[in-house]
Amino acid sequence: QVYVVESGGGLVRTGGSLRLSCAASGDTVCIATMGWYRQAPGQEREALAEITKDGYTNYEDSVKGRFTISRDNAKNTVYLQMDSLGPEDTAVYYCKAKDDYCLHVDYWGKGTLVTVSS
């Protein structure tokens, strides 16, 4: 079992920055890839970025160049640095830990709300 907890959300003005954190605990040795997703009101959850244990990253076009994902394996924590935020970035941001080695399931956190005011 893996537990995932996001933090760092809040209210920010357009053009501002936020750094989200995602801490994993439990059977963290089972985790391979971790990623960030978001869901805006009335919309489906969308993928933003992911990072492997070796540090390889992948970004969706919508956030490429503005968001940066990073990972501290020693702390079992993944970060999402978000810059140049706009109202369209307002959403609940979720972290996913992908268990590729043990139970082959995905673990999700409960999310952290990011609100960007215009």
Backbone as XML, in Angstrom:
<?xml version="1.0"?>
<chain id="A" units="angstrom">
  <residue number="1" name="GLN">
    <atom name="N" x="0.847" y="-1.183" z="0.000"/>
    <atom name="CA" x="0.000" y="0.000" z="0.000"/>
    <atom name="C" x="0.893" y="1.248" z="0.000"/>
  </residue>
  <residue number="2" name="VAL">
    <atom name="N" x="0.489" y="2.194" z="-0.812"/>
    <atom name="CA" x="1.211" y="3.466" z="-0.903"/>
    <atom name="C" x="0.231" y="4.594" z="-0.599"/>
  </residue>
  <residue number="3" name="TYR">
    <atom name="N" x="0.706" y="5.563" z="0.138"/>
    <atom name="CA" x="-0.119" y="6.722" z="0.478"/>
    <atom name="C" x="0.507" y="7.956" z="-0.153"/>
  </residue>
  <residue number="4" name="VAL">
    <atom name="N" x="-0.352" y="8.782" z="-0.728"/>
    <atom name="CA" x="0.110" y="9.958" z="-1.463"/>
    <atom name="C" x="-0.590" y="11.194" z="-0.916"/>
  </residue>
  <residue number="5" name="VAL">
    <atom name="N" x="0.184" y="12.213" z="-0.578"/>
    <atom name="CA" x="-0.379" y="13.438" z="-0.031"/>
    <atom name="C" x="0.201" y="14.646" z="-0.760"/>
  </residue>
  <residue number="6" name="GLU">
    <atom name="N" x="-0.683" y="15.453" z="-1.325"/>
    <atom name="CA" x="-0.268" y="16.681" z="-2.004"/>
    <atom name="C" x="-0.349" y="17.870" z="-1.054"/>
  </residue>
  <residue number="7" name="SER">
    <atom name="N" x="0.460" y="18.869" z="-1.328"/>
    <atom name="CA" x="0.413" y="20.116" z="-0.565"/>
    <atom name="C" x="0.959" y="21.245" z="-1.426"/>
  </residue>
  <residue number="8" name="GLY">
    <atom name="N" x="0.731" y="22.459" z="-0.960"/>
    <atom name="CA" x="1.295" y="23.613" z="-1.646"/>
    <atom name="C" x="0.324" y="24.439" z="-2.457"/>
  </residue>
  <residue number="9" name="GLY">
    <atom name="N" x="-0.903" y="23.981" z="-2.549"/>
    <atom name="CA" x="-1.887" y="24.755" z="-3.300"/>
    <atom name="C" x="-2.264" y="26.038" z="-2.576"/>
  </residue>
  <residue number="10" name="GLY">
    <atom name="N" x="-2.985" y="26.891" z="-3.285"/>
    <atom name="CA" x="-3.420" y="28.138" z="-2.677"/>
    <atom name="C" x="-3.890" y="29.114" z="-3.719"/>
  </residue>
  <residue number="11" name="LEU">
    <atom name="N" x="-3.998" y="30.359" z="-3.306"/>
    <atom name="CA" x="-4.457" y="31.431" z="-4.171"/>
    <atom name="C" x="-3.254" y="32.237" z="-4.650"/>
  </residue>
  <residue number="12" name="VAL">
    <atom name="N" x="-3.205" y="32.468" z="-5.943"/>
    <atom name="CA" x="-2.102" y="33.227" z="-6.525"/>
    <atom name="C" x="-2.649" y="34.112" z="-7.635"/>
  </residue>
  <residue number="13" name="ARG">
    <atom name="N" x="-1.985" y="35.220" z="-7.866"/>
    <atom name="CA" x="-2.434" y="36.112" z="-8.931"/>
    <atom name="C" x="-1.884" y="35.672" z="-10.277"/>
  </residue>
  <residue number="14" name="THR">
    <atom name="N" x="-2.540" y="36.106" z="-11.321"/>
    <atom name="CA" x="-2.066" y="35.820" z="-12.671"/>
    <atom name="C" x="-0.617" y="36.254" z="-12.829"/>
  </residue>
  <residue number="15" name="GLY">
    <atom name="N" x="0.158" y="35.356" z="-13.424"/>
    <atom name="CA" x="1.580" y="35.627" z="-13.608"/>
    <atom name="C" x="2.442" y="35.132" z="-12.475"/>
  </residue>
  <residue number="16" name="GLY">
    <atom name="N" x="1.810" y="34.696" z="-11.414"/>
    <atom name="CA" x="2.543" y="34.233" z="-10.240"/>
    <atom name="C" x="2.997" y="32.796" z="-10.356"/>
  </residue>
  <residue number="17" name="SER">
    <atom name="N" x="3.602" y="32.315" z="-9.278"/>
    <atom name="CA" x="4.154" y="30.964" z="-9.243"/>
    <atom name="C" x="3.708" y="30.244" z="-7.973"/>
  </residue>
  <residue number="18" name="LEU">
    <atom name="N" x="3.691" y="28.936" z="-8.081"/>
    <atom name="CA" x="3.438" y="28.080" z="-6.929"/>
    <atom name="C" x="4.277" y="26.826" z="-7.085"/>
  </residue>
  <residue number="19" name="ARG">
    <atom name="N" x="4.617" y="26.231" z="-5.962"/>
    <atom name="CA" x="5.330" y="24.962" z="-5.981"/>
    <atom name="C" x="4.522" y="23.945" z="-5.183"/>
  </residue>
  <residue number="20" name="LEU">
    <atom name="N" x="4.096" y="22.909" z="-5.884"/>
    <atom name="CA" x="3.352" y="21.842" z="-5.249"/>
    <atom name="C" x="4.293" y="20.715" z="-4.846"/>
  </residue>
  <residue number="21" name="SER">
    <atom name="N" x="3.931" y="20.042" z="-3.774"/>
    <atom name="CA" x="4.701" y="18.891" z="-3.316"/>
    <atom name="C" x="3.795" y="17.681" z="-3.227"/>
  </residue>
  <residue number="22" name="CYS">
    <atom name="N" x="4.376" y="16.522" z="-3.450"/>
    <atom name="CA" x="3.641" y="15.266" z="-3.344"/>
    <atom name="C" x="4.526" y="14.283" z="-2.599"/>
  </residue>
  <residue number="23" name="ALA">
    <atom name="N" x="4.109" y="13.918" z="-1.413"/>
    <atom name="CA" x="4.892" y="13.002" z="-0.593"/>
    <atom name="C" x="4.256" y="11.616" z="-0.607"/>
  </residue>
  <residue number="24" name="ALA">
    <atom name="N" x="5.061" y="10.623" z="-0.902"/>
    <atom name="CA" x="4.596" y="9.241" z="-0.897"/>
    <atom name="C" x="5.150" y="8.522" z="0.329"/>
  </residue>
  <residue number="25" name="SER">
    <atom name="N" x="4.359" y="7.628" z="0.877"/>
    <atom name="CA" x="4.796" y="6.840" z="2.024"/>
    <atom name="C" x="4.239" y="5.430" z="1.898"/>
  </residue>
  <residue number="26" name="GLY">
    <atom name="N" x="4.697" y="4.551" z="2.732"/>
    <atom name="CA" x="4.273" y="3.158" z="2.653"/>
    <atom name="C" x="5.271" y="2.358" z="1.831"/>
  </residue>
  <residue number="27" name="ASP">
    <atom name="N" x="4.768" y="1.548" z="0.931"/>
    <atom name="CA" x="5.609" y="0.681" z="0.105"/>
    <atom name="C" x="6.192" y="1.455" z="-1.078"/>
  </residue>
  <residue number="28" name="THR">
    <atom name="N" x="7.001" y="2.443" z="-0.775"/>
    <atom name="CA" x="7.513" y="3.322" z="-1.828"/>
    <atom name="C" x="8.490" y="2.624" z="-2.770"/>
  </residue>
  <residue number="29" name="VAL">
    <atom name="N" x="9.031" y="1.510" z="-2.355"/>
    <atom name="CA" x="9.941" y="0.787" z="-3.248"/>
    <atom name="C" x="9.204" y="0.254" z="-4.466"/>
  </residue>
  <residue number="30" name="CYS">
    <atom name="N" x="7.895" y="0.202" z="-4.372"/>
    <atom name="CA" x="7.071" y="-0.300" z="-5.471"/>
    <atom name="C" x="6.809" y="0.760" z="-6.543"/>
  </residue>
  <residue number="31" name="ILE">
    <atom name="N" x="7.113" y="1.995" z="-6.223"/>
    <atom name="CA" x="6.757" y="3.099" z="-7.111"/>
    <atom name="C" x="7.790" y="3.283" z="-8.206"/>
  </residue>
  <residue number="32" name="ALA">
    <atom name="N" x="7.313" y="3.416" z="-9.425"/>
    <atom name="CA" x="8.188" y="3.730" z="-10.545"/>
    <atom name="C" x="7.973" y="5.194" z="-10.942"/>
  </residue>
  <residue number="33" name="THR">
    <atom name="N" x="6.952" y="5.438" z="-11.704"/>
    <atom name="CA" x="6.667" y="6.781" z="-12.198"/>
    <atom name="C" x="5.704" y="7.509" z="-11.273"/>
  </residue>
  <residue number="34" name="MET">
    <atom name="N" x="5.951" y="8.805" z="-11.101"/>
    <atom name="CA" x="5.005" y="9.659" z="-10.393"/>
    <atom name="C" x="4.618" y="10.801" z="-11.308"/>
  </residue>
  <residue number="35" name="GLY">
    <atom name="N" x="3.389" y="11.253" z="-11.164"/>
    <atom name="CA" x="2.931" y="12.292" z="-12.074"/>
    <atom name="C" x="1.941" y="13.234" z="-11.439"/>
  </residue>
  <residue number="36" name="TRP">
    <atom name="N" x="1.758" y="14.352" z="-12.114"/>
    <atom name="CA" x="0.803" y="15.367" z="-11.692"/>
    <atom name="C" x="-0.336" y="15.461" z="-12.705"/>
  </residue>
  <residue number="37" name="TYR">
    <atom name="N" x="-1.521" y="15.625" z="-12.179"/>
    <atom name="CA" x="-2.733" y="15.784" z="-12.970"/>
    <atom name="C" x="-3.529" y="16.949" z="-12.383"/>
  </residue>
  <residue number="38" name="ARG">
    <atom name="N" x="-4.501" y="17.405" z="-13.134"/>
    <atom name="CA" x="-5.390" y="18.415" z="-12.577"/>
    <atom name="C" x="-6.787" y="18.241" z="-13.136"/>
  </residue>
  <residue number="39" name="GLN">
    <atom name="N" x="-7.732" y="18.762" z="-12.376"/>
    <atom name="CA" x="-9.127" y="18.703" z="-12.807"/>
    <atom name="C" x="-9.798" y="20.025" z="-12.469"/>
  </residue>
  <residue number="40" name="ALA">
    <atom name="N" x="-10.211" y="20.705" z="-13.505"/>
    <atom name="CA" x="-10.935" y="21.956" z="-13.337"/>
    <atom name="C" x="-12.421" y="21.665" z="-13.195"/>
  </residue>
  <residue number="41" name="PRO">
    <atom name="N" x="-13.179" y="22.573" z="-12.608"/>
    <atom name="CA" x="-14.617" y="22.348" z="-12.438"/>
    <atom name="C" x="-15.303" y="22.036" z="-13.754"/>
  </residue>
  <residue number="42" name="GLY">
    <atom name="N" x="-16.064" y="20.964" z="-13.772"/>
    <atom name="CA" x="-16.805" y="20.594" z="-14.964"/>
    <atom name="C" x="-15.976" y="19.960" z="-16.066"/>
  </residue>
  <residue number="43" name="GLN">
    <atom name="N" x="-14.725" y="19.709" z="-15.790"/>
    <atom name="CA" x="-13.858" y="19.124" z="-16.821"/>
    <atom name="C" x="-13.280" y="17.797" z="-16.343"/>
  </residue>
  <residue number="44" name="GLU">
    <atom name="N" x="-12.765" y="17.055" z="-17.284"/>
    <atom name="CA" x="-12.131" y="15.789" z="-16.951"/>
    <atom name="C" x="-10.721" y="16.012" z="-16.411"/>
  </residue>
  <residue number="45" name="ARG">
    <atom name="N" x="-10.256" y="15.045" z="-15.686"/>
    <atom name="CA" x="-8.902" y="15.108" z="-15.156"/>
    <atom name="C" x="-7.916" y="14.986" z="-16.317"/>
  </residue>
  <residue number="46" name="GLU">
    <atom name="N" x="-6.911" y="15.844" z="-16.314"/>
    <atom name="CA" x="-5.929" y="15.822" z="-17.389"/>
    <atom name="C" x="-4.527" y="15.628" z="-16.824"/>
  </residue>
  <residue number="47" name="ALA">
    <atom name="N" x="-3.727" y="14.935" z="-17.599"/>
    <atom name="CA" x="-2.339" y="14.721" z="-17.208"/>
    <atom name="C" x="-1.530" y="15.978" z="-17.488"/>
  </residue>
  <residue number="48" name="LEU">
    <atom name="N" x="-0.545" y="16.239" z="-16.639"/>
    <atom name="CA" x="0.304" y="17.408" z="-16.814"/>
    <atom name="C" x="1.760" y="17.022" z="-17.055"/>
  </residue>
  <residue number="49" name="ALA">
    <atom name="N" x="2.286" y="16.226" z="-16.159"/>
    <atom name="CA" x="3.702" y="15.879" z="-16.245"/>
    <atom name="C" x="3.948" y="14.615" z="-15.436"/>
  </residue>
  <residue number="50" name="GLU">
    <atom name="N" x="4.991" y="13.893" z="-15.821"/>
    <atom name="CA" x="5.375" y="12.718" z="-15.073"/>
    <atom name="C" x="6.881" y="12.597" z="-15.049"/>
  </residue>
  <residue number="51" name="ILE">
    <atom name="N" x="7.367" y="11.846" z="-14.056"/>
    <atom name="CA" x="8.805" y="11.684" z="-13.898"/>
    <atom name="C" x="9.087" y="10.269" z="-13.413"/>
  </residue>
  <residue number="52" name="THR">
    <atom name="N" x="10.089" y="9.643" z="-14.011"/>
    <atom name="CA" x="10.458" y="8.301" z="-13.613"/>
    <atom name="C" x="11.441" y="8.342" z="-12.440"/>
  </residue>
  <residue number="53" name="LYS">
    <atom name="N" x="11.731" y="7.175" z="-11.926"/>
    <atom name="CA" x="12.670" y="7.089" z="-10.812"/>
    <atom name="C" x="14.058" y="7.550" z="-11.234"/>
  </residue>
  <residue number="54" name="ASP">
    <atom name="N" x="14.362" y="7.392" z="-12.506"/>
    <atom name="CA" x="15.657" y="7.808" z="-13.031"/>
    <atom name="C" x="15.684" y="9.276" z="-13.441"/>
  </residue>
  <residue number="55" name="GLY">
    <atom name="N" x="14.570" y="9.939" z="-13.311"/>
    <atom name="CA" x="14.536" y="11.364" z="-13.590"/>
    <atom name="C" x="14.094" y="11.754" z="-14.979"/>
  </residue>
  <residue number="56" name="TYR">
    <atom name="N" x="13.649" y="10.805" z="-15.772"/>
    <atom name="CA" x="13.147" y="11.152" z="-17.099"/>
    <atom name="C" x="11.768" y="11.798" z="-16.947"/>
  </residue>
  <residue number="57" name="THR">
    <atom name="N" x="11.564" y="12.860" z="-17.688"/>
    <atom name="CA" x="10.333" y="13.625" z="-17.560"/>
    <atom name="C" x="9.554" y="13.671" z="-18.865"/>
  </residue>
  <residue number="58" name="ASN">
    <atom name="N" x="8.263" y="13.912" z="-18.716"/>
    <atom name="CA" x="7.392" y="14.058" z="-19.877"/>
    <atom name="C" x="6.333" y="15.082" z="-19.514"/>
  </residue>
  <residue number="59" name="TYR">
    <atom name="N" x="6.057" y="16.011" z="-20.443"/>
    <atom name="CA" x="5.108" y="17.080" z="-20.178"/>
    <atom name="C" x="4.028" y="17.123" z="-21.239"/>
  </residue>
  <residue number="60" name="GLU">
    <atom name="N" x="2.837" y="17.510" z="-20.830"/>
    <atom name="CA" x="1.796" y="17.821" z="-21.796"/>
    <atom name="C" x="2.092" y="19.185" z="-22.406"/>
  </residue>
  <residue number="61" name="ASP">
    <atom name="N" x="1.658" y="19.363" z="-23.633"/>
    <atom name="CA" x="1.952" y="20.607" z="-24.332"/>
    <atom name="C" x="1.402" y="21.828" z="-23.601"/>
  </residue>
  <residue number="62" name="SER">
    <atom name="N" x="0.290" y="21.648" z="-22.906"/>
    <atom name="CA" x="-0.371" y="22.782" z="-22.262"/>
    <atom name="C" x="0.467" y="23.414" z="-21.149"/>
  </residue>
  <residue number="63" name="VAL">
    <atom name="N" x="1.425" y="22.662" z="-20.609"/>
    <atom name="CA" x="2.221" y="23.191" z="-19.499"/>
    <atom name="C" x="3.716" y="23.207" z="-19.811"/>
  </residue>
  <residue number="64" name="LYS">
    <atom name="N" x="4.073" y="22.718" z="-20.958"/>
    <atom name="CA" x="5.487" y="22.656" z="-21.314"/>
    <atom name="C" x="6.074" y="24.063" z="-21.349"/>
  </residue>
  <residue number="65" name="GLY">
    <atom name="N" x="7.204" y="24.244" z="-20.678"/>
    <atom name="CA" x="7.839" y="25.552" z="-20.625"/>
    <atom name="C" x="7.404" y="26.407" z="-19.444"/>
  </residue>
  <residue number="66" name="ARG">
    <atom name="N" x="6.275" y="26.051" z="-18.804"/>
    <atom name="CA" x="5.798" y="26.812" z="-17.643"/>
    <atom name="C" x="5.894" y="25.998" z="-16.353"/>
  </residue>
  <residue number="67" name="PHE">
    <atom name="N" x="5.677" y="24.688" z="-16.454"/>
    <atom name="CA" x="5.717" y="23.816" z="-15.282"/>
    <atom name="C" x="6.963" y="22.942" z="-15.345"/>
  </residue>
  <residue number="68" name="THR">
    <atom name="N" x="7.516" y="22.677" z="-14.172"/>
    <atom name="CA" x="8.682" y="21.811" z="-14.078"/>
    <atom name="C" x="8.458" y="20.774" z="-12.996"/>
  </residue>
  <residue number="69" name="ILE">
    <atom name="N" x="8.588" y="19.519" z="-13.366"/>
    <atom name="CA" x="8.449" y="18.437" z="-12.403"/>
    <atom name="C" x="9.834" y="17.981" z="-11.971"/>
  </residue>
  <residue number="70" name="SER">
    <atom name="N" x="9.962" y="17.682" z="-10.694"/>
    <atom name="CA" x="11.230" y="17.179" z="-10.169"/>
    <atom name="C" x="10.943" y="16.160" z="-9.082"/>
  </residue>
  <residue number="71" name="ARG">
    <atom name="N" x="11.974" y="15.446" z="-8.691"/>
    <atom name="CA" x="11.756" y="14.331" z="-7.770"/>
    <atom name="C" x="12.947" y="14.181" z="-6.848"/>
  </residue>
  <residue number="72" name="ASP">
    <atom name="N" x="12.661" y="13.948" z="-5.582"/>
    <atom name="CA" x="13.686" y="13.647" z="-4.595"/>
    <atom name="C" x="13.423" y="12.226" z="-4.107"/>
  </residue>
  <residue number="73" name="ASN">
    <atom name="N" x="14.150" y="11.276" z="-4.643"/>
    <atom name="CA" x="13.894" y="9.875" z="-4.306"/>
    <atom name="C" x="14.174" y="9.578" z="-2.834"/>
  </residue>
  <residue number="74" name="ALA">
    <atom name="N" x="15.124" y="10.277" z="-2.263"/>
    <atom name="CA" x="15.455" y="10.048" z="-0.849"/>
    <atom name="C" x="14.286" y="10.432" z="0.056"/>
  </residue>
  <residue number="75" name="LYS">
    <atom name="N" x="13.521" y="11.423" z="-0.374"/>
    <atom name="CA" x="12.373" y="11.874" z="0.411"/>
    <atom name="C" x="11.062" y="11.322" z="-0.124"/>
  </residue>
  <residue number="76" name="ASN">
    <atom name="N" x="11.136" y="10.540" z="-1.200"/>
    <atom name="CA" x="9.914" y="10.011" z="-1.840"/>
    <atom name="C" x="8.926" y="11.139" z="-2.135"/>
  </residue>
  <residue number="77" name="THR">
    <atom name="N" x="9.448" y="12.205" z="-2.650"/>
    <atom name="CA" x="8.647" y="13.400" z="-2.894"/>
    <atom name="C" x="8.851" y="13.893" z="-4.321"/>
  </residue>
  <residue number="78" name="VAL">
    <atom name="N" x="7.763" y="14.301" z="-4.914"/>
    <atom name="CA" x="7.774" y="14.885" z="-6.248"/>
    <atom name="C" x="7.253" y="16.316" z="-6.138"/>
  </residue>
  <residue number="79" name="TYR">
    <atom name="N" x="7.834" y="17.193" z="-6.924"/>
    <atom name="CA" x="7.452" y="18.595" z="-6.902"/>
    <atom name="C" x="6.936" y="19.025" z="-8.266"/>
  </residue>
  <residue number="80" name="LEU">
    <atom name="N" x="6.110" y="20.033" z="-8.258"/>
    <atom name="CA" x="5.675" y="20.655" z="-9.497"/>
    <atom name="C" x="5.823" y="22.162" z="-9.332"/>
  </residue>
  <residue number="81" name="GLN">
    <atom name="N" x="6.820" y="22.726" z="-9.983"/>
    <atom name="CA" x="7.026" y="24.162" z="-9.984"/>
    <atom name="C" x="6.179" y="24.748" z="-11.107"/>
  </residue>
  <residue number="82" name="MET">
    <atom name="N" x="5.290" y="25.646" z="-10.760"/>
    <atom name="CA" x="4.377" y="26.213" z="-11.736"/>
    <atom name="C" x="4.628" y="27.710" z="-11.834"/>
  </residue>
  <residue number="83" name="ASP">
    <atom name="N" x="4.976" y="28.158" z="-13.026"/>
    <atom name="CA" x="5.260" y="29.567" z="-13.269"/>
    <atom name="C" x="4.301" y="30.137" z="-14.305"/>
  </residue>
  <residue number="84" name="SER">
    <atom name="N" x="4.245" y="31.440" z="-14.344"/>
    <atom name="CA" x="3.385" y="32.140" z="-15.316"/>
    <atom name="C" x="1.959" y="31.607" z="-15.272"/>
  </residue>
  <residue number="85" name="LEU">
    <atom name="N" x="1.430" y="31.522" z="-14.101"/>
    <atom name="CA" x="0.086" y="30.960" z="-13.931"/>
    <atom name="C" x="-0.978" y="31.913" z="-14.428"/>
  </residue>
  <residue number="86" name="GLY">
    <atom name="N" x="-2.026" y="31.324" z="-14.969"/>
    <atom name="CA" x="-3.165" y="32.088" z="-15.443"/>
    <atom name="C" x="-4.452" y="31.497" z="-14.905"/>
  </residue>
  <residue number="87" name="PRO">
    <atom name="N" x="-5.561" y="32.206" z="-15.065"/>
    <atom name="CA" x="-6.843" y="31.701" z="-14.553"/>
    <atom name="C" x="-7.190" y="30.310" z="-15.080"/>
  </residue>
  <residue number="88" name="GLU">
    <atom name="N" x="-6.708" y="29.979" z="-16.267"/>
    <atom name="CA" x="-6.987" y="28.658" z="-16.842"/>
    <atom name="C" x="-6.288" y="27.533" z="-16.091"/>
  </residue>
  <residue number="89" name="ASP">
    <atom name="N" x="-5.379" y="27.875" z="-15.221"/>
    <atom name="CA" x="-4.677" y="26.867" z="-14.416"/>
    <atom name="C" x="-5.414" y="26.562" z="-13.113"/>
  </residue>
  <residue number="90" name="THR">
    <atom name="N" x="-6.500" y="27.272" z="-12.868"/>
    <atom name="CA" x="-7.285" y="27.002" z="-11.668"/>
    <atom name="C" x="-7.880" y="25.606" z="-11.734"/>
  </residue>
  <residue number="91" name="ALA">
    <atom name="N" x="-7.581" y="24.817" z="-10.720"/>
    <atom name="CA" x="-8.022" y="23.419" z="-10.710"/>
    <atom name="C" x="-7.588" y="22.766" z="-9.399"/>
  </residue>
  <residue number="92" name="VAL">
    <atom name="N" x="-8.082" y="21.569" z="-9.194"/>
    <atom name="CA" x="-7.540" y="20.716" z="-8.135"/>
    <atom name="C" x="-6.417" y="19.896" z="-8.761"/>
  </residue>
  <residue number="93" name="TYR">
    <atom name="N" x="-5.264" y="19.933" z="-8.128"/>
    <atom name="CA" x="-4.097" y="19.239" z="-8.656"/>
    <atom name="C" x="-3.872" y="17.947" z="-7.864"/>
  </residue>
  <residue number="94" name="TYR">
    <atom name="N" x="-3.730" y="16.877" z="-8.619"/>
    <atom name="CA" x="-3.572" y="15.557" z="-8.028"/>
    <atom name="C" x="-2.215" y="14.951" z="-8.378"/>
  </residue>
  <residue number="95" name="CYS">
    <atom name="N" x="-1.728" y="14.158" z="-7.468"/>
    <atom name="CA" x="-0.501" y="13.420" z="-7.696"/>
    <atom name="C" x="-0.832" y="11.934" z="-7.791"/>
  </residue>
  <residue number="96" name="LYS">
    <atom name="N" x="-0.146" y="11.267" z="-8.695"/>
    <atom name="CA" x="-0.328" y="9.830" z="-8.851"/>
    <atom name="C" x="1.004" y="9.117" z="-8.729"/>
  </residue>
  <residue number="97" name="ALA">
    <atom name="N" x="1.009" y="8.067" z="-7.941"/>
    <atom name="CA" x="2.184" y="7.207" z="-7.827"/>
    <atom name="C" x="1.850" y="5.895" z="-8.511"/>
  </residue>
  <residue number="98" name="LYS">
    <atom name="N" x="2.661" y="5.532" z="-9.463"/>
    <atom name="CA" x="2.408" y="4.329" z="-10.244"/>
    <atom name="C" x="3.250" y="3.176" z="-9.718"/>
  </residue>
  <residue number="99" name="ASP">
    <atom name="N" x="2.559" y="2.150" z="-9.269"/>
    <atom name="CA" x="3.235" y="0.958" z="-8.754"/>
    <atom name="C" x="3.475" y="0.003" z="-9.908"/>
  </residue>
  <residue number="100" name="ASP">
    <atom name="N" x="4.685" y="-0.019" z="-10.396"/>
    <atom name="CA" x="5.016" y="-0.915" z="-11.506"/>
    <atom name="C" x="5.712" y="-2.178" z="-11.048"/>
  </residue>
  <residue number="101" name="TYR">
    <atom name="N" x="6.055" y="-2.254" z="-9.763"/>
    <atom name="CA" x="6.897" y="-3.364" z="-9.324"/>
    <atom name="C" x="6.193" y="-4.371" z="-8.419"/>
  </residue>
  <residue number="102" name="CYS">
    <atom name="N" x="5.095" y="-3.974" z="-7.809"/>
    <atom name="CA" x="4.475" y="-4.832" z="-6.793"/>
    <atom name="C" x="3.043" y="-5.226" z="-7.182"/>
  </residue>
  <residue number="103" name="LEU">
    <atom name="N" x="2.103" y="-4.328" z="-6.897"/>
    <atom name="CA" x="0.693" y="-4.637" z="-7.160"/>
    <atom name="C" x="0.211" y="-4.135" z="-8.505"/>
  </residue>
  <residue number="104" name="HIS">
    <atom name="N" x="1.023" y="-3.327" z="-9.184"/>
    <atom name="CA" x="0.682" y="-2.792" z="-10.505"/>
    <atom name="C" x="-0.638" y="-2.026" z="-10.466"/>
  </residue>
  <residue number="105" name="VAL">
    <atom name="N" x="-0.695" y="-1.097" z="-9.538"/>
    <atom name="CA" x="-1.870" y="-0.235" z="-9.419"/>
    <atom name="C" x="-1.402" y="1.208" z="-9.332"/>
  </residue>
  <residue number="106" name="ASP">
    <atom name="N" x="-2.348" y="2.114" z="-9.444"/>
    <atom name="CA" x="-2.064" y="3.540" z="-9.295"/>
    <atom name="C" x="-2.622" y="4.027" z="-7.960"/>
  </residue>
  <residue number="107" name="TYR">
    <atom name="N" x="-1.838" y="4.863" z="-7.303"/>
    <atom name="CA" x="-2.275" y="5.462" z="-6.049"/>
    <atom name="C" x="-2.418" y="6.968" z="-6.254"/>
  </residue>
  <residue number="108" name="TRP">
    <atom name="N" x="-3.544" y="7.490" z="-5.794"/>
    <atom name="CA" x="-3.834" y="8.909" z="-5.965"/>
    <atom name="C" x="-3.926" y="9.599" z="-4.606"/>
  </residue>
  <residue number="109" name="GLY">
    <atom name="N" x="-3.515" y="10.862" z="-4.591"/>
    <atom name="CA" x="-3.761" y="11.683" z="-3.435"/>
    <atom name="C" x="-5.138" y="12.312" z="-3.525"/>
  </residue>
  <residue number="110" name="LYS">
    <atom name="N" x="-5.488" y="13.088" z="-2.505"/>
    <atom name="CA" x="-6.812" y="13.714" z="-2.474"/>
    <atom name="C" x="-6.826" y="15.052" z="-3.181"/>
  </residue>
  <residue number="111" name="GLY">
    <atom name="N" x="-5.672" y="15.541" z="-3.555"/>
    <atom name="CA" x="-5.600" y="16.773" z="-4.335"/>
    <atom name="C" x="-5.351" y="18.013" z="-3.505"/>
  </residue>
  <residue number="112" name="THR">
    <atom name="N" x="-4.865" y="19.038" z="-4.182"/>
    <atom name="CA" x="-4.665" y="20.341" z="-3.557"/>
    <atom name="C" x="-5.183" y="21.400" z="-4.532"/>
  </residue>
  <residue number="113" name="LEU">
    <atom name="N" x="-5.929" y="22.348" z="-4.008"/>
    <atom name="CA" x="-6.605" y="23.331" z="-4.855"/>
    <atom name="C" x="-5.679" y="24.498" z="-5.176"/>
  </residue>
  <residue number="114" name="VAL">
    <atom name="N" x="-5.620" y="24.804" z="-6.452"/>
    <atom name="CA" x="-4.889" y="25.985" z="-6.930"/>
    <atom name="C" x="-5.889" y="26.927" z="-7.571"/>
  </residue>
  <residue number="115" name="THR">
    <atom name="N" x="-5.902" y="28.148" z="-7.092"/>
    <atom name="CA" x="-6.792" y="29.162" z="-7.640"/>
    <atom name="C" x="-5.958" y="30.344" z="-8.112"/>
  </residue>
  <residue number="116" name="VAL">
    <atom name="N" x="-6.135" y="30.682" z="-9.374"/>
    <atom name="CA" x="-5.401" y="31.801" z="-9.963"/>
    <atom name="C" x="-6.388" y="32.920" z="-10.249"/>
  </residue>
  <residue number="117" name="SER">
    <atom name="N" x="-6.178" y="34.046" z="-9.608"/>
    <atom name="CA" x="-7.084" y="35.185" z="-9.795"/>
    <atom name="C" x="-6.583" y="36.071" z="-10.925"/>
  </residue>
  <residue number="118" name="SER">
    <atom name="N" x="-7.523" y="36.676" z="-11.602"/>
    <atom name="CA" x="-7.163" y="37.546" z="-12.732"/>
    <atom name="C" x="-6.941" y="38.979" z="-12.282"/>
  </residue>
</chain>
